[in-house]
Amino acid sequence: MLLSVVIPVYNEEKTIKEMISRVEEVKGIDKEIIIIDDASTDGTVEILKKLQKEKPGLKIYFKEKNRGKGHTLKIGFGHTTGDYVIIQDADDEYDPKDIKKLLRVLEEDNVDVVYGSRFSGSYEDMSNLHYFGNKLLTLITNVLFGVMLTDMETCYKLMPGSFVRNLDIKSDRFDFEPEITAKILKAGLRIKEVPINYRGRSFSEGKKITWKDGLVALYTLIKFRFFG
């Protein structure tokens, strides 16, 4: 089985090189790594262009205009060829070693999609705003779709490649997470969660999602539950 790891990047010059190395170091997985830069304005582009020459096996693409995470992932998904696809953020909040946990559940259980749950695993340095925002959005997801998730907003979503490549993603920014969850559930795909490790970062460290994104996520859940 080939796994496509899609890494969306925007202004992550401090972490991107190390993160790619950490993904590469995950052993026992046949994988392709796709990196999409969302028109970074720091030194990320230069780092990626250098890596492009040093490691031709990496699939690295550059956008000319910043459009947001959802738009970046839509492009990234189009370049995947794997049987399954997972998203890896370019910062150091998620540990790539946990990817094997998700794959193990996929092999052992009769499920279609595996989510890595921060709240059933180990998490630290998550602000109150992000903690309660994530909890509320997950609760609303459960009410709207009749499921029992613990972490809808998680980055780690292991999904069938054929499903992902046929998605018509409308959301350009962080509202991608509720949109794709809504579409997974409306398609009748079965989700199972597995505990993962998470270390949050502050806005001063590069955290980009804000309370405004939470309001957009709420609207997105309702829109794709009833009208999408």
Summary of the structure (lengths in Angstrom):
residues: 228
radius of gyration: 16.5
end to end distance: 31.4
largest distance: 48.5
contacts: 750
relative contact order: 0.17
helix: 42%
strand: 22%
